[in-house]
Amino acid sequence: MTRLSRLCRQTRIAARRFAGNVRGAVMLEMAFAIPFLVLVGFGGLEIANLTLAHTRVSQLGLNTADNAARIAAGSNLTQPQVREVDINEVFEGAERQVAGLNFENNGRIILSSLQRNNDGGQTIKWQRCFGNMEVASAYGVEGTGATGTDFPGMGPVGREVTAAAGTAIMFVEVTYEYRPLLFGAWLGPQTIRSTAAYNIREARDLSGVKAPGTPATCT
């Protein structure tokens, strides 16, 4: 066998071995696929975290309105009163509910007492806030609708909630600025909003919020 023949034979053998070895092809495919898989995985994590934030904000609004509707400080001789300290306790519970979201710095809760005015219309008798986010109520501030019947109530147009005579509705608006975990440069801050309303559980003094306690005003 000539030298050229041996060289050709060795070349054919090496080519057959290379054709049967797929490890190199798999490594090449993985090199292209891994960045995509990592991107998809982190994207799923971001979506899951955003969904969880939406759920927690929604539950925060419901629980805050429910707790505010249960306030009943007083004795059997007088109607229960709403005190500043009671409202502050409701907000303290809300803060603990969303622990880990840095809600105080990135969000705001607006609690309004929707009642009937002397003319039979709707009015926001009082309003208290928690959180440093600078956002106003989307449906009116304290004193809105104090007279007359022009104020339709609180909530989206056409779906406003209204208070019956002799009672009140605790209306809560929650706004939270979600900060993305990994895709902040692409998504930017996401503002989450939620509303909730509960009728008060029992008759109470509707003349306003009483002492003691520091008013959690919205200004």
C-alpha positions in Angstrom: 0.0 0.0 0.0 1.4 3.3 -1.0 1.8 6.2 1.2 -1.0 8.0 -0.6 -3.3 5.1 -0.2 -2.7 4.9 3.6 -3.3 8.6 3.9 -6.6 8.3 2.1 -7.7 5.4 4.2 -6.8 7.2 7.5 -8.7 10.2 6.2 -11.8 8.1 5.6 -11.6 6.5 9.0 -11.3 9.9 10.7 -14.2 11.3 8.7 -16.4 8.3 9.7 -15.5 8.8 13.4 -16.2 12.6 13.2 -19.6 12.0 11.5 -20.6 9.6 14.3 -19.6 12.0 17.2 -22.5 14.3 18.1 -21.0 15.8 21.2 -19.6 18.8 19.4 -22.9 19.5 17.7 -24.8 19.3 21.0 -22.4 21.7 22.7 -22.8 24.1 19.8 -26.6 24.0 20.1 -26.5 24.5 23.8 -24.2 27.5 23.4 -26.9 29.1 21.3 -29.8 27.9 23.4 -28.6 28.8 26.9 -28.9 32.6 26.6 -32.4 32.3 25.3 -33.4 29.8 28.0 -32.0 32.1 30.7 -33.9 35.1 29.2 -37.1 33.1 29.2 -36.6 31.9 32.7 -35.9 35.4 34.1 -38.9 36.7 32.1 -41.1 34.1 33.8 -39.8 35.1 37.2 -40.5 38.8 36.4 -44.1 38.0 35.3 -44.7 35.8 38.4 -43.5 38.6 40.7 -45.6 41.2 38.9 -48.7 39.0 39.2 -48.0 38.4 42.9 -47.7 42.2 43.4 -51.1 42.7 41.7 -52.7 40.1 44.0 -51.2 41.6 47.1 -52.3 45.1 46.2 -55.8 43.9 45.5 -56.0 42.0 48.8 -54.6 45.0 50.6 -57.4 47.2 49.3 -60.1 44.6 50.3 -58.7 44.0 53.8 -58.2 47.7 54.5 -61.8 48.6 53.6 -63.0 45.6 55.6 -61.0 46.5 58.7 -62.1 50.2 58.5 -65.7 49.0 58.2 -65.3 47.1 61.5 -64.1 50.1 63.6 -66.5 50.4 66.6 -64.9 52.3 69.5 -67.3 53.3 72.3 -69.7 52.2 75.0 -73.2 50.8 75.0 -74.4 54.3 76.0 -73.3 56.0 72.8 -72.8 55.2 69.2 -69.4 53.9 68.3 -66.9 56.5 67.1 -64.1 56.5 64.6 -60.9 57.8 66.2 -57.7 58.8 64.6 -55.9 56.1 66.5 -58.3 53.5 65.1 -57.5 54.6 61.5 -53.8 54.5 62.3 -54.1 50.9 63.5 -55.9 50.0 60.3 -53.0 51.5 58.3 -50.4 49.7 60.5 -52.1 46.4 59.8 -52.0 47.3 56.1 -48.3 48.0 56.2 -47.6 44.6 57.8 -49.7 42.9 55.2 -47.5 44.1 52.4 -44.2 43.7 54.2 -41.4 43.4 51.7 -42.9 45.6 49.0 -41.5 48.8 50.5 -45.1 50.1 50.2 -44.7 53.1 52.5 -42.2 54.7 50.1 -43.7 53.4 46.8 -47.4 53.4 47.4 -50.4 55.1 48.9 -53.7 54.1 50.5 -56.6 56.6 50.5 -59.4 55.7 52.9 -62.6 57.7 52.4 -65.9 57.7 54.3 -68.7 58.0 51.8 -71.9 59.2 53.4 -75.2 61.1 52.8 -75.2 64.9 53.2 -78.0 66.9 54.6 -79.5 67.4 51.1 -79.7 63.6 50.5 -76.7 63.6 48.1 -73.4 61.8 48.5 -70.3 63.3 50.2 -66.8 62.4 51.3 -67.2 63.1 55.0 -63.5 62.4 55.8 -60.4 61.1 54.1 -57.2 59.7 55.5 -54.0 58.5 53.7 -51.0 56.2 54.3 -47.8 56.1 52.1 -45.4 58.6 50.7 -46.4 58.3 47.1 -47.8 61.6 45.8 -51.1 60.7 44.3 -54.6 62.1 44.9 -57.9 60.4 45.0 -59.4 59.7 41.6 -62.9 60.3 42.9 -62.8 63.3 45.1 -61.2 64.8 48.2 -62.5 65.3 51.7 -65.5 67.6 51.6 -66.5 66.8 48.0 -70.3 66.8 47.8 -70.8 68.5 51.2 -74.0 70.1 49.8 -76.4 69.4 47.0 -76.8 66.2 45.0 -74.4 66.7 42.1 -71.7 64.3 43.5 -72.7 60.8 42.2 -70.6 58.8 44.6 -67.2 57.1 44.3 -66.0 54.7 41.6 -65.8 54.5 37.8 -68.3 56.6 35.9 -71.6 54.7 35.6 -70.6 52.3 38.4 -70.3 54.6 41.4 -71.0 53.2 44.8 -73.4 55.2 47.0 -74.1 55.3 50.8 -77.6 54.8 52.2 -79.0 57.2 54.8 -77.7 56.6 58.3 -74.7 54.5 57.2 -71.3 54.9 55.5 -69.1 53.1 53.0 -65.4 52.7 53.6 -64.0 53.3 50.1 -60.3 52.5 49.6 -58.0 53.4 46.7 -54.6 51.7 46.6 -51.8 52.9 44.3 -48.4 51.1 44.1 -45.4 51.7 41.9 -44.0 48.3 41.1 -40.2 48.2 40.6 -39.2 45.4 38.2 -36.7 42.8 39.5 -34.6 42.3 36.3 -36.1 44.1 33.4 -36.3 47.6 34.8 -34.6 49.2 31.7 -37.2 47.6 29.4 -40.4 47.6 31.4 -39.9 50.7 33.6 -42.0 51.3 36.7 -45.5 49.7 36.6 -48.3 51.5 38.4 -50.7 49.1 40.1 -54.1 50.4 41.2 -56.9 48.8 43.1 -60.2 49.9 44.7 -62.4 48.3 47.3 -65.6 49.3 49.2 -67.3 47.9 52.3 -70.4 49.2 54.1 -69.8 49.7 57.8 -70.7 46.7 60.0 -72.9 48.6 62.5 -74.2 52.0 63.2 -71.6 54.6 64.2 -71.2 58.3 64.9 -71.0 59.8 61.4 -70.1 63.3 62.5 -66.4 62.8 61.8 -63.2 61.4 63.1 -62.5 61.9 66.8 -59.4 62.2 69.0 -57.1 60.7 70.3 -54.5 60.1 67.7 -52.5 61.9 65.0 -54.6 62.5 61.9 -53.2 60.7 58.8 -54.2 63.5 56.5 -53.8 63.3 52.8 -52.1 66.8 52.4 
